[in-house]
Amino acid sequence: MNQPSFTLAQTGLNLLPSSLVYYDGSEYGAAVTTEGIKLAVLNIQKKKGYQDFQGDIFGEGKYPYLLCLPTNENIAAMRARLPWLQPCLLGLRTSAGMGDRLGFATPGHVRAIQKTGGKIAPIFAQQSIREMTRTGRTPRQVMDDATWGVFQTGWQGGYGADADHLKTPEDIDCCLAAGFTFFTIDPGAYVNNSAEYASLPTLKEMAEDLPGDLHILENKLLGQVFEIEGMRIHFDEINLYRAMVKYGRAIWGVVWMVRHLEYIAGAHPFELEISVDETDLPTSHAEHLYIASELKRLGVEWTSLAPRFVGRFEKGVDYIGDLSTFEADIAGHAAIARAMGPYKLSLHSGSDKFSIYPAAMRQTRGLVHLKTAGTSYLEALRTIAELEPDFFRQIYTFARERYETDRVSYHVSARLDCSPSPGDVTEWRGLLDQFDAREILHVTFGSVLTEQNPDGTSRFQSHLIHLLNSHPEAYAANLEKHFIRHLMPFVAAK
């Protein structure tokens, strides 16, 4: 590609070097201004005008350039012009999802991914509907924030966009319209955990109310013995009916959602993940095999599946449970995923589970997806604690006040009486490494970001964002360091 004779570097703008790119007759860059980082565009070969952007024209003579804010419309125009800014399918590559509750984490995420040498496929746009509701963000904002971060860093290695924990067709519609390519269907509300303790006669009675044709299942699975990589799974009556009652309605919920997605998506490509992790009881190997068998029978194609593993996957802290038991459990699930797919196993609430990453990589042989969310928010708070400890103290004090209310929808075990009292803390940065304080800060993010002063202004969010925007390198460096710890166990074994 011929290089231009005049470039954005000659305009005098304070440009982020990593963002500069010349493509299809135009040059693009991120310019640091007193009003924040803006998009600069220089049409050199006059192939395309500036009409699809909203901004101001500067410069005189032969090479005027455009300077504009990173609005929804301008970021959409960037995606249309620069194909690597559009999310893509990741397939069966070892992958990691990096949730971003504030919209500024992608540069740090990219830096960590770059350290893997391309061995981990990233999902930079990821947020659940629940998180969007609590933070007041839209799917379009989540997508645009990730796009803007990808552009600033010059990342052209491809990335996915995960619309996480979708529960209704309306969830699908708004995320598809925003350009997401990875859809995580969560039928957890339909999982019947009471099946775990019911007798066979009770299970058979409960099964009569399930959707679908039970006789097909009985003829296909009842009495069957499956030998999978040395593991023996026998579908006797109790195993089969327990799996059917526990997950049968959830499977049909998935089918209902997938059929809607297929119809609405049309030619738009997408990948599918099935998630049953947010339930009270683990998914047995027989139940996993039943789920996969039924989904295949009903014509569903999926890239990854998140069972409920043994042990506790609490938010923002390491795995709680016996490591050898976990390894035996994921080994069985991984064998089923290879036999019935292949498809990836997905580790939900996977952030900070450092003790199990080597076993997960070892047993899945790389067919694994690591999903993180709130840990990037916690690194933002770590950055705030470094920059302005007194402001972080205010956030922590408020989070303690909100914890008992906000914890209701999470599986967490932190206790207020075990967390440090604000008056006893002498080193605020280290508070992020204390178990109870960490979970308290993790699950109260929505309240912190939406709390208002009596006059209607933001109590915490505006200043928090101002500090992160004013110190982007500090936040990116903390994220890079933190995520390298997450990613390298999945690289070392490859």
C-alpha positions in Angstrom: 0.0 0.0 0.0 1.4 3.4 -1.0 2.2 5.6 2.0 0.7 9.1 1.8 2.9 12.2 1.3 1.1 14.1 4.0 0.1 12.5 7.3 -1.8 13.3 10.5 1.6 13.5 12.2 2.2 16.7 10.3 -1.0 18.4 11.6 0.5 19.1 15.0 -2.1 16.9 16.8 -1.1 15.0 20.0 -1.7 11.6 18.5 -1.6 8.2 20.2 1.1 6.4 18.1 -0.6 3.0 18.4 -3.8 4.2 16.9 -2.4 5.6 13.6 -3.5 3.6 10.6 -3.6 4.2 6.9 -6.4 2.3 5.1 -8.2 2.6 1.8 -7.0 6.1 1.0 -7.5 7.6 4.5 -5.5 7.9 7.7 -7.1 7.5 11.1 -5.8 8.3 14.6 -6.8 9.1 18.2 -5.9 12.6 19.2 -5.5 13.7 22.8 -7.1 17.1 23.2 -8.2 19.3 26.1 -11.7 17.9 25.6 -10.6 14.3 25.7 -9.5 11.8 23.1 -11.0 12.5 19.7 -11.0 10.8 16.3 -8.9 12.4 13.6 -9.5 11.4 10.0 -7.4 12.6 7.0 -8.7 11.8 3.5 -5.7 11.6 1.4 -6.8 10.0 -1.9 -10.3 11.5 -1.7 -11.9 8.1 -2.1 -14.3 8.9 0.7 -15.6 12.1 2.1 -16.3 13.0 5.6 -20.1 12.9 5.3 -20.5 9.7 7.4 -18.8 11.4 10.4 -20.0 14.3 12.6 -17.2 16.7 13.5 -15.2 19.7 12.5 -12.9 20.3 9.6 -9.4 21.8 10.3 -6.4 22.7 8.2 -6.1 24.5 5.0 -5.1 23.8 1.5 -4.7 20.4 0.0 -5.1 18.2 3.1 -7.9 19.3 5.5 -8.6 16.9 8.3 -11.6 16.0 10.4 -11.7 16.0 14.2 -14.7 14.5 16.0 -15.9 13.1 19.3 -16.2 9.3 19.7 -20.0 9.3 19.6 -22.1 6.3 18.7 -22.5 7.6 15.1 -18.8 8.2 14.6 -17.7 4.9 16.0 -20.3 3.2 13.8 -18.7 5.0 10.8 -15.3 3.8 11.9 -16.5 0.1 12.1 -17.9 0.5 8.6 -14.6 1.8 7.2 -12.1 -0.3 9.2 -13.1 -4.0 9.0 -10.9 -5.2 11.9 -13.0 -3.0 14.2 -16.0 -5.3 13.5 -16.4 -8.2 16.0 -15.8 -11.6 14.5 -16.4 -15.3 15.3 -13.7 -17.0 17.4 -14.7 -20.7 16.9 -12.9 -23.3 19.0 -9.8 -21.2 19.8 -8.8 -20.9 23.4 -10.5 -17.7 24.4 -11.1 -15.2 27.2 -14.0 -12.7 27.7 -13.1 -9.4 29.4 -16.1 -7.6 30.8 -15.9 -3.9 31.2 -18.4 -2.2 33.4 -17.0 1.3 33.0 -16.1 1.4 29.3 -12.4 2.2 29.7 -10.8 -1.2 30.2 -10.2 -2.3 26.6 -6.7 -0.7 26.2 -5.5 -2.6 29.3 -7.2 -5.8 28.1 -5.5 -5.5 24.7 -2.0 -5.1 26.3 -2.5 -8.3 28.2 -3.7 -10.2 25.2 -0.7 -9.0 23.2 1.6 -10.6 25.8 0.0 -14.0 24.9 1.5 -13.8 21.4 -1.9 -14.4 19.8 -2.5 -17.6 21.6 -5.7 -16.4 23.3 -8.6 -15.2 21.3 -10.2 -12.2 23.1 -13.7 -11.0 23.6 -13.4 -7.3 24.4 -17.1 -6.4 24.3 -18.8 -8.4 27.0 -21.5 -7.5 29.5 -24.6 -9.2 30.8 -28.1 -7.7 30.6 -28.1 -7.6 34.4 -24.8 -5.6 34.5 -26.1 -3.2 31.8 -29.2 -2.6 33.8 -27.2 -1.9 37.0 -24.7 0.4 35.3 -27.3 2.2 33.1 -25.5 1.2 29.9 -26.9 0.0 26.6 -25.6 -2.8 24.3 -24.6 -0.2 21.8 -22.5 1.6 24.4 -20.8 -1.6 25.4 -20.0 -2.3 21.8 -18.8 1.2 21.0 -16.6 1.5 24.1 -14.8 -1.7 23.1 -14.5 -0.6 19.5 -13.0 2.7 20.6 -10.5 0.9 22.9 -9.5 -1.5 20.1 -8.9 1.5 17.8 -6.8 3.4 20.3 -4.5 0.5 20.8 -4.2 -0.4 17.1 -5.3 -4.0 17.7 -6.1 -5.8 14.4 -6.0 -9.4 15.6 -9.8 -9.8 15.8 -12.1 -9.9 18.8 -15.5 -11.2 19.8 -18.5 -9.5 21.3 -20.5 -11.5 23.9 -24.1 -10.6 24.8 -23.9 -12.4 28.1 -26.6 -14.2 30.2 -29.5 -13.5 27.9 -32.9 -14.6 29.3 -35.5 -13.2 26.9 -36.0 -12.6 23.2 -36.0 -8.9 23.8 -32.5 -9.3 25.3 -31.4 -10.9 22.0 -33.0 -8.2 19.8 -31.2 -5.2 21.4 -27.8 -7.0 21.5 -28.1 -8.2 17.9 -29.0 -4.7 16.8 -25.8 -3.4 18.5 -23.6 -5.9 16.5 -22.8 -8.6 19.0 -21.6 -11.9 17.5 -21.5 -14.2 20.6 -24.8 -14.9 22.4 -24.8 -16.6 25.8 -28.2 -18.1 26.5 -29.0 -18.5 30.2 -32.0 -20.7 31.0 -31.1 -20.9 34.6 -34.6 -19.8 35.7 -36.0 -23.1 34.3 -33.5 -25.4 36.0 -35.4 -27.5 38.6 -33.0 -28.2 41.4 -35.6 -30.1 43.4 -35.0 -33.0 41.1 -31.7 -33.7 43.0 -33.6 -35.1 46.0 -36.8 -36.5 44.5 -37.7 -40.2 44.4 -38.1 -42.0 41.1 -41.9 -42.1 41.3 -41.9 -38.4 42.0 -39.5 -37.7 39.2 -41.7 -39.6 36.7 -44.7 -37.7 37.9 -42.8 -34.4 37.5 -41.6 -35.4 34.0 -45.2 -35.6 32.8 -45.4 -31.8 32.8 -42.3 -31.4 30.7 -42.4 -30.1 27.1 -41.4 -32.3 24.2 -41.8 -36.0 23.5 -40.6 -38.1 26.4 -40.9 -41.3 24.5 -38.2 -40.2 22.1 -35.8 -39.6 25.0 -36.8 -42.9 26.7 -36.2 -44.9 23.5 -32.9 -43.1 22.8 -31.3 -42.9 26.3 -33.0 -45.2 28.8 -30.7 -48.1 29.6 -27.9 -46.9 27.5 -24.3 -47.0 28.7 -21.8 -44.5 27.3 -18.1 -45.2 27.4 -16.3 -41.9 27.0 -12.5 -41.8 27.4 -12.6 -44.4 30.2 -15.6 -42.8 31.9 -18.8 -44.9 32.1 -22.2 -43.1 32.2 -25.3 -45.3 32.6 -28.7 -43.8 32.0 -30.8 -46.0 34.3 -34.2 -44.7 35.2 -33.1 -42.5 38.2 -30.2 -40.9 36.2 -32.3 -40.2 33.1 -35.4 -38.9 34.9 -33.4 -36.7 37.3 -31.6 -35.2 34.3 -34.9 -34.7 32.4 -36.7 -33.1 35.3 -33.7 -30.9 36.3 -32.8 -29.6 32.8 -35.7 -30.5 30.5 -37.5 -27.3 30.7 -34.3 -25.3 30.5 -33.3 -27.1 27.3 -36.6 -26.1 25.7 -36.1 -22.6 26.9 -32.7 -22.6 25.1 -34.4 -23.9 21.9 -37.1 -21.2 22.1 -34.4 -18.5 22.4 -32.1 -20.0 19.7 -35.0 -20.2 17.2 -35.7 -16.6 17.8 -32.1 -15.6 17.4 -31.8 -17.6 14.1 -34.9 -15.9 12.7 -33.9 -12.4 13.7 -30.2 -12.8 12.8 -30.8 -13.9 9.3 -27.4 -13.8 7.5 -25.7 -12.2 10.5 -23.1 -14.7 11.7 -23.1 -15.6 15.4 -21.8 -18.1 17.9 -23.8 -19.6 20.7 -23.0 -20.4 24.3 -25.3 -22.3 26.7 -25.0 -21.4 30.3 -26.4 -23.3 33.3 -23.8 -22.3 35.8 -25.8 -19.9 37.9 -27.7 -22.7 39.7 -27.5 -24.1 43.2 -26.3 -27.6 42.4 -23.5 -28.9 40.2 -24.1 -30.4 36.8 -23.3 -34.1 36.9 -21.6 -35.8 34.0 -24.8 -37.7 33.2 -26.7 -34.4 33.2 -24.2 -32.8 30.9 -24.5 -35.7 28.5 -28.2 -35.5 28.6 -28.1 -31.7 27.9 -25.8 -32.1 24.9 -27.7 -35.1 23.5 -31.0 -33.2 23.7 -29.6 -30.0 22.2 -28.2 -32.0 19.3 -31.5 -33.9 18.8 -33.3 -30.6 18.6 -30.9 -29.1 16.1 -29.0 -26.6 18.2 -25.4 -25.8 17.3 -23.2 -24.3 20.0 -19.6 -23.3 20.5 -19.3 -23.5 24.2 -21.2 -24.7 27.3 -20.9 -23.6 30.9 -22.0 -26.3 33.3 -22.2 -25.7 37.0 -18.9 -27.2 38.2 -18.3 -28.6 41.7 -17.0 -26.2 44.3 -17.8 -22.5 44.6 -17.1 -19.9 41.9 -17.7 -16.7 43.8 -17.3 -13.2 42.4 -13.8 -11.8 42.3 -12.0 -14.4 44.5 -10.2 -17.7 43.9 -11.9 -21.0 43.6 -13.3 -22.4 46.9 -13.2 -26.2 47.0 -10.9 -29.2 46.7 -8.6 -28.8 43.7 -8.3 -32.6 43.0 -12.1 -32.9 43.0 -12.5 -30.0 40.6 -9.9 -31.5 38.3 -11.7 -34.9 38.2 -15.0 -33.0 37.6 -13.8 -30.9 34.7 -12.0 -33.9 33.2 -15.3 -35.7 32.8 -17.0 -32.6 31.4 -14.2 -32.0 29.0 -14.4 -35.6 27.7 -18.1 -35.2 27.1 -17.5 -31.9 25.2 -14.9 -33.6 23.0 -17.2 -36.6 22.3 -20.4 -34.6 21.7 -18.9 -31.6 19.9 -16.3 -30.7 20.0 -17.1 -27.6 21.9 -15.5 -25.5 24.5 -16.2 -25.5 28.3 -16.8 -22.0 29.6 -15.6 -20.9 33.1 -18.2 -18.4 34.3 -17.3 -16.2 37.2 -13.9 -17.2 36.1 -11.9 -14.1 37.1 -9.3 -14.6 39.9 -9.7 -18.4 39.9 -5.9 -18.7 39.6 -5.7 -22.1 41.4 -7.8 -24.0 38.8 -6.5 -22.5 35.5 -3.8 -25.1 35.0 -6.2 -28.0 35.6 -8.8 -26.4 33.3 -6.3 -26.0 30.5 -4.9 -29.4 31.0 -8.2 -31.3 31.0 -9.9 -29.3 28.2 -6.7 -29.4 26.0 -7.4 -25.8 25.1 -11.1 -26.2 24.4 -11.9 -23.6 27.0 -13.3 -20.1 27.4 -12.5 -18.0 30.4 -15.2 -15.5 31.2 -14.5 -12.5 33.5 -16.5 -9.4 34.4 -16.2 -7.5 37.6 -12.4 -8.0 38.1 -11.8 -5.1 35.7 -14.0 -2.9 37.8 -12.0 -3.9 40.9 -8.8 -2.9 39.1 -10.4 0.5 38.4 -11.0 0.8 42.2 -7.4 -0.3 42.8 -6.3 2.6 40.5 -8.6 5.0 42.4 -7.1 3.8 45.7 -3.6 4.7 44.4 -4.6 8.0 43.0 -7.0 9.4 45.6 -7.3 7.2 48.8 -9.9 9.4 50.5 -12.3 9.1 47.6 -11.8 5.3 47.6 -12.5 5.3 51.3 -15.9 6.9 50.6 -16.7 4.3 48.0 -15.8 1.4 50.3 -17.8 2.9 53.2 -20.9 3.2 50.9 -20.3 -0.3 49.5 -20.5 -1.7 53.0 -23.8 0.0 53.5 -25.2 -1.5 50.3 -23.7 -5.0 50.6 -26.6 -6.9 52.3 -29.0 -5.6 49.7 -26.9 -6.0 46.6 -25.6 -9.5 47.4 -29.0 -11.1 47.0 -28.5 -12.0 43.3 -25.0 -13.3 43.7 -23.4 -16.4 45.1 -21.0 -14.8 47.6 -20.0 -15.5 51.2 -18.3 -12.3 52.3 -19.3 -11.0 55.7 -19.4 -7.4 56.9 -18.0 -8.4 60.3 -15.0 -10.0 58.6 -14.2 -7.1 56.4 -12.0 -4.3 57.7 -13.8 -1.3 59.1 -12.9 1.9 57.2 -11.5 3.4 60.3 -9.0 0.5 60.7 -7.6 0.7 57.2 -4.2 2.2 56.8 -3.3 1.0 53.2 -6.2 1.4 50.9 -4.7 -0.3 47.9 -4.2 -3.5 49.8 -7.9 -3.6 50.7 -8.5 -5.0 47.2 -6.7 -8.2 48.2 -8.8 -8.9 51.3 -11.4 -11.6 50.6 -14.5 -10.0 52.2 -13.7 -6.4 51.2 -13.1 -7.6 47.6 -16.5 -9.3 47.3 -18.3 -6.4 48.9 -16.8 -4.0 46.4 -17.5 -6.4 43.6 -21.2 -6.9 44.0 -22.0 -3.3 44.9 -20.8 -1.9 41.6 -24.3 -1.0 40.4 -25.1 1.0 43.5 -21.8 2.8 43.4 -22.2 3.8 39.8 -25.8 5.0 40.0 -25.9 6.6 43.4 -26.9 10.3 43.3 -26.5 13.3 45.5 -29.6 15.1 46.8 -29.3 17.5 43.8 -29.4 14.7 41.3 -25.7 14.7 40.4 -23.6 11.6 40.5 -22.1 10.8 43.9 -19.3 8.6 42.7 -19.4 7.8 39.0 -18.4 11.2 37.5 -15.4 11.7 39.6 -14.4 8.0 39.3 -14.5 8.3 35.5 -12.7 11.6 35.6 -9.8 10.1 37.5 -9.5 7.1 35.2 -9.7 9.4 32.1 -7.0 11.6 33.6 -4.7 8.7 34.3 -5.3 6.1 31.5 -1.8 4.7 31.8 -2.2 3.9 35.5 -5.5 2.0 34.8 -4.2 0.2 31.8 -1.0 -0.9 33.6 -3.0 -2.4 36.5 -5.3 -4.2 34.1 -2.4 -5.5 32.0 -0.6 -6.9 35.1 -3.8 -8.4 36.5 -4.9 -10.1 33.2 -1.5 -11.5 32.4 -2.0 -13.6 35.6 -5.3 -14.8 34.2 -4.1 -15.6 30.7 -0.6 -17.1 31.0 -1.8 -20.4 32.5 -3.8 -20.9 29.3 -0.7 -20.1 27.2 1.9 -22.0 29.0 0.3 -25.4 28.3 -0.2 -24.8 24.6 
